[in-house]
Amino acid sequence: MTIPTPVRRWKLQVDAIMKQDFLIDLDDAGASDEDILRYFGFGFSPRAFADWFGEKYDLDRVTDGWSMLRQWPGAGSS
């Protein structure tokens, strides 16, 4: 299936936000081309969609436990 250019641009923006906030993108979440077209049709901005998706699927934001992870013994050491 060919995804129209506006939808691809929207997905790239959503993916960037989701990677930053949740460390996954729509591909990692298992979204198909049909899902992406349907999601685009909801009319959400990329930010609003990423927030909605994260809430709907109860995704943990990087900021929710990131400081604890950095303080975990051995975290970040090589």
C-alpha positions as CSV (number, residue, x, y, z in Angstrom):
1,M,0.0,0.0,0.0
2,T,1.3,3.5,-0.9
3,I,0.9,6.0,1.9
4,P,0.2,9.6,0.6
5,T,3.0,12.1,1.3
6,P,1.0,14.2,3.9
7,V,0.4,11.0,5.9
8,R,4.1,10.0,5.7
9,R,5.1,13.4,6.9
10,W,2.6,13.2,9.8
11,K,3.9,9.7,10.7
12,L,7.5,10.9,10.7
13,Q,6.6,13.7,13.2
14,V,4.6,11.3,15.3
15,D,7.5,8.8,15.3
16,A,10.0,11.5,16.4
17,I,7.7,12.5,19.3
18,M,7.0,9.0,20.4
19,K,10.7,8.0,20.2
20,Q,11.5,11.0,22.4
21,D,8.7,10.4,24.9
22,F,8.2,6.6,24.9
23,L,11.4,5.2,23.2
24,I,9.2,3.5,20.5
25,D,7.6,4.6,17.2
26,L,4.5,3.4,15.4
27,D,6.5,0.6,13.7
28,D,7.7,-0.6,17.1
29,A,4.1,-0.5,18.3
30,G,3.1,-2.8,15.4
31,A,1.0,-0.2,13.5
32,S,0.2,-1.3,9.9
33,D,-0.2,1.1,6.9
34,E,-3.9,0.7,7.4
35,D,-3.7,1.7,11.0
36,I,-1.6,4.7,10.2
37,L,-4.1,5.9,7.6
38,R,-6.9,5.4,10.1
39,Y,-4.9,7.3,12.8
40,F,-4.2,10.1,10.4
41,G,-7.9,10.3,9.7
42,F,-8.6,11.1,13.4
43,G,-7.4,14.6,12.7
44,F,-5.0,14.8,15.6
45,S,-1.8,16.9,15.4
46,P,1.3,14.7,15.8
47,R,1.8,15.8,19.4
48,A,-1.9,15.2,20.3
49,F,-1.8,11.8,18.7
50,A,1.3,10.7,20.4
51,D,-0.1,11.8,23.8
52,W,-3.4,10.0,23.0
53,F,-1.6,6.8,21.9
54,G,0.6,6.8,24.9
55,E,-2.4,7.2,27.2
56,K,-4.5,4.6,25.4
57,Y,-1.8,1.9,25.6
58,D,-0.6,3.0,29.0
59,L,3.0,3.6,27.8
60,D,5.5,4.9,30.3
61,R,7.1,8.2,29.4
62,V,10.8,8.4,29.5
63,T,10.5,11.2,32.1
64,D,8.3,9.0,34.4
65,G,11.3,6.9,35.6
66,W,14.3,8.2,33.7
67,S,15.9,9.9,36.7
68,M,15.5,6.7,38.7
69,L,17.1,4.7,35.9
70,R,20.1,6.9,35.8
71,Q,20.5,6.5,39.6
72,W,20.3,2.7,39.5
73,P,23.5,1.1,40.6
74,G,25.5,0.2,37.5
75,A,23.3,2.1,35.1
76,G,25.4,3.9,32.5
77,S,28.6,2.2,33.4
78,S,30.5,0.3,30.8
